[in-house]
Amino acid sequence: MPSSLLKKESPSGLLQKSETSPMKTPSLIILALLAVLSPADPQKKKPRKALETGHERKLDVVYKTVGKRKLELDIYYPAAEAKRPCPTIIYTHGGGWVAGSRFGAASGGFAPLFRELIKSGFCIVSVDYRLYSENGPIRMRDCVIDSKDALRYVVKNSEALAIDPGKIFTFGDSAGGQIAQMLLLASPEALPGDPDLAKVDYKVKGGLSWYGPCDFEKEDLFNHDDREDFRDRFGPRIINKGDVGEEKLRLYREMSPINYLRKESPPLLMIQGDKDTTIPVKHAHYMEKKAKELDAPVEILIVKNSGHNWRKVGADISPSRKEIIEASAQFFIDQLN
C-alpha cells in the first residue's frame, strides 16, 4: 500500500393548475394530493440492480434459509482468462444493521472499487443478511451470524464455485465494516447459525473496514464531541428488551470486534474519516492502540475532512475518493503476495 496514504500514528409530480370549473377544482386537488402523499405501491418499487461487470456472474445464490426466508448472495467473477480458483472478497453492506442490501455493491461508492478488484483477478461475493427492526426479533448478532454463514457456504462450496478457500478476504462499510471485522477476527466456530454450515472451517487472509465500529462496550467511542448528554444509539440493536447488567455487557462484548483481536490475527486495515459523527475516528485509533499492545497487524488510514460515507466536511477530503479506492485495492493485492 502506498506509504504516503497510510497514517501510522501512535496510528451514501408537480400539481399543475387545472382549467376546470371552480366546483371541480377542490376535488381534483384533493385527489392529486392523495396520489402524492400515499405510500407507493410496494410492487412498483424501483428494481434493485446487480453490479455490471462484463464477466461471469452468479446471482441470487441461496446460502441458507431461515424460516420461510431465503438469504441470498451474488458472485462476481473476474475475466474468464483470470486464474481459477479465484481469491475472493466477502462484502457485507452498510446501513446501520437496519437497511441496505447486497445490491449496494453496484452503487457509485463501491462499484469502482469492485471493478478494480475484479480486474485484478478477485471474485466479489456480496451478501444479504437479515436486518434489525425495533419491534422484531432480529438483532445485530443475527446480522453477523448470517454473514458468517455466507462465508461458511462459500468455503464449503468453494470447488464448485471456483473460489480459492485459502485466499478469502472480508470487506464492509459502516455496519458492514463491523461485520467484516467480525468475520476476520472471530474464530470459525464462533457464532454458529445454520447447523449444516456450523462445522465449516476457514481462514481469512485479511480484512478491510470502511468507517466501521470496533467496540460497543466503550460507549464514549461513539461520542464524537464528548458531549455530556450523549445517548447510546446502537445498544437497542444489540440487546433484547430487558437485558441489563451482565447480560447486556456480555452481548456488547460479543459484538465488539476488538475483543477477538490477537497477535496472530490476519491483517486488518481500517479507513476512517476524521469528521465522522456516526462512527467517530476514535474507533480506528482505539483499535490501533489495542493492536500495538498485542503486536497485532492493524493499520489505519485517516481521511481528513471526511464525515460518514466519505462526505466532505468543510473542505475536500484527503486522501480523495479515488485514492481511497486505490489504497483499498492495493491492500488486498498486497495480501496475496
N, C-alpha and C positions, 0 to 999 in steps of 0.2 A: 504494500500500500504506500502511496506517495507520502514520504515523511513530512512533507510540507503541510499536509492536511491533518494528520493525526496529532492531537494535542495530548501529550502525556504529562499531565500536571501531577503535583503531589496530591495525577491525572492525570383536505378536504371541498272574444272576450269583452272587449270594451262594450259598454252599453251605448249604442248609438241612438241618437234622437229619432223617434218614430213619428212619421207623419200620419197618425191615426186621429180619430176623433177624441176629444178630451175625455169622454166617458170610458174609452177603451185603454187609454194610456196607463192609468194606475195598475190595472190588471196585468198589462204586458210587462211593466217594470217589476212587479212582484214576481212574476214567472221567471223573468230574466235573472233576478237576484237569487232566487231559489236554485236556478241552474248553476250559478257561480259558486254559491256558498255550500251547496250539498256535497257530501263526500263523493269522490269519483268512484265509479263502478270498479270494484277490485278486479273484475275480469278484463278491464280495459287499461290496466297499468302498462306503462312502457316496458316492453320486453327487456329482460336483462341479457347482456351480450357477453360472450366469452372473448378472450383475447385473440385477436387475429395475428397469426404468425407466418402464414405461408407454408407451414410444415405440418407434420402429423399431429393430431390431437385426439385424445380420448376424453370425451365429455360425459358428464352425468354418471360417473362411475360410483356405484353404491358401495360404500366401505363398511357400513353396518346399518342395522335397523333398530330403532328404539321405539317400542310400542308399534304404532302404525306408521311412524315416520321413517322414511329412508334418508339417510345422511349421505351426501354425495361430494365428490371431488372431481376436479378437472386436471388432466395431464397434458402438458405442452412439451413436445419433443423438439430437439434440435434438428438440423437438416439431416436427410437420410444418410449422407456420407459421413456424418459425425460418428465418433466412436460409440459402440454399444458393448456392454450396458452403459447407461449414462450416469454421471454424477447428478445428484438430484437435490433440489431445494424445496422443502415443505414450507409453503406460505400460509400464514394464518392472519386473516384480515383484522383491521381495527374496527372500532365502533362502540367502545365502552362496554363490551360484553352484552350489549343490548341491541345492536344494529350491525349492518354490514352483511356481506356475503362473499362467497368465493369469486364472484364476478368483479370484485374490486381489483382483481389482477389486470383488468382491461382499462382501468381508469387512467386519466392523464398523469397522475402522480407516480404510477407504478409500471405502466406499460413500457416506458423507455428502458427502465432497469431490466425488466424481464426479457425484453427483446435483445438487449445487450448480452445477458447471460445465456440466452438460447443460442445466440450467435457464437458464444464461446464454448458451446458444447454441453451446457447444462440442460437438464429436464426440470421443468417447474410443475409442482403439484399444488394447486390452490384448493383450500379445504373449506367446506361449510361445517359449522358446529352449531349446536343448539344455543339459543340466546336467552339471557335473563329477562324476566319481566317481573314487575313489582309484586303482583298477586299470583305468580306462577311458581312451580316447584324448581325451576332451573336456577342454579347458582353458578358462580364462577368456576368452581371445581368441575362442573359438568362440561363447561366450555373446554377446559384443559383435558379432561378425560376423553372427550370426543376427538380432540386434535391428536392426542397420544394414540388413540385407536386408529386414526387415519395413517399415522406414521407406522404403526404396527402392521396395518393392512398392506401398505406399500412394501415393507420389508418382507412380509410373509409371501407376497405375490411378486417379488422382485424379478424372478426369472421370466415369468410370463409378461411382465410389464417392461422388460428390457432396462431395468434400473439396477445400478450397482449398489448393493446394500452396504458396502464398505465405504461409500462416498455420499453419505446423507448429510444434509445441512438444514438449518432452520432459519426462517426469516419472518418477521412480523412487524407491524406498526401499531403503536399505542397499545390498546388491549391485546392486539395480536403480538406485540412485542413482548409483553409479559408471558403470553403463551409460548412464543418461540424460545424464550429463556427457560421456561419450564421443560419443554421438550429437550432442550440442550442439556440441562443440568440435572434434572431428576432422573433417577435410575429407571430402566425399562420396566421393572416390576412395580414401581410406584404408581398409584392412582389407576388401578385396573378398571376396565369398563366391560366391553363385550367378552364373555367367557371364551369365545373362540379365538380371541386375539390376545388374551391376557398373558400367555406364556411366550409370546414372540420376543426374542432377544434382539437388540440392535445397539449400534454405537454411532452417535452423531459426531461428525468431524469438526463442526464449527457452527456458530450461530450469530446472527445479526439482529439487533433490535433498534428500530427507529422509534424514538421517544416513548419507550415502554417503561413501566414502573418495575422496581426490583424488590420493594419491601412495603408491606401493608401494616405490619406491626408498628413501625416507626412512623407514626402518622404525620409528624412535622415535616417529613419529606414532601408532602403534598401541599404544605403551607408556603406558597411561593414568596410571600412578602412578610411572613412571620406575624400575621395579624392575631390579635388576642381572641377574636370571635370566630376563629377557624372552625369549620364543621367538616367532619369526615364524610365525603361524598360516596365513597366506593364500598364502605363497610356493609351496607344492606345487600350488596351484590355478592358478598362472600358468605355471610352468616344467615341462618334461618331466624325467623321471628322468635324471640325468647332466648336466643343464645347469648349468654353473658359469661363473665368470669373466665374460667379455664377453657371452656368450650369455644368461646369467642376467640381467645388467644390462640388456641390450637388451630382453628380454621384460618386465622390471619397468617400464622406462621406457615401453614401448609401451602398457601397460595403465594408465598413470597420466594421468588427465585433465589434470592441471596442466601437463603438457608440451605440450599443444595450445592452451593459453590464449594469446590475442593481444589487442592493443589493440582490434582490430576484431571480436573475438568477440561473439556475441549475449549478451544479459543472462543471468546465472545467479544464482539465489537458492539458498543453502544454509541449511537449517534443521537445527540440531544440538543435542543435549542435553548439558548441561554435566557430567552424571554418567554419560555413556555409556562403558562399559568395552569394548564391542565395536568401535565406530568412534568413538574419542575426539574431543572437541570440537577438539582440536589441528588436525584436518583443515580445519575451517572457517576457523580463524584463519590457517593456513598458506596456504590458497588466497586469502584476502583480502589477506594480505601481498604475495603474488606479483601480485595484481591491482593493488594500489596502485603497485607498481614499474612495471607496464606501462600503467597508466591504463586498465585493462580493467573492464568493467561487471559486477562481482561484488558482491553484497550478502549479508550473513549475518544470521540471526536465531537467537540463542542461547536455548534453552529451559532455564530454571533448574529444578533438582531433577529433571531428566529423564535416565533411562537410555535404552537402546535401545528402539525402538518406543514412545516417549513413556511408558515405565514410570516411575512416580514413585519417587523415591529420597529418603526422609526427610521429605518434605513435598509438598504439592500442586505440580504443575508450573506454571510461569508463563513465557509465556502458557499458557492452558488448551488442551485439545484443540480445543475449539470455536473459540478464537481462532487456533490454528494453521491450521485449515481455512479460516477467513475470510481470513487473510493469504495463504495459498496460492492460493485462488481469485482474490483481488484482484490478485496478481502477474500471473496470466495475463490477466485483464481489462485491466490497465494496459498490457500489451504490445500489445494490439490497437489502442490509440489512437496 
